[in-house]
């Protein structure tokens, strides 16, 4: 494999990881919305919020070299 192939394979891997993180964040948003709809409180809802924060931080690590950042509405 030459340098160009390695480079594009790395880009493809990063893009796949970014896509997977976005999918997980969307799923967590749906779960969190359901908890909010039923006014759930406590540990169960908090664990989903915490996981979403972790996934968003990981996503931002991938986006940082491109001068991009995801900011949640709550933080904005």
Secondary structure as UniProt FT lines:
FT   HELIX           3..37
FT   TURN            38..39
FT   HELIX           43..64
FT   TURN            65..67
FT   TURN            73..75
//
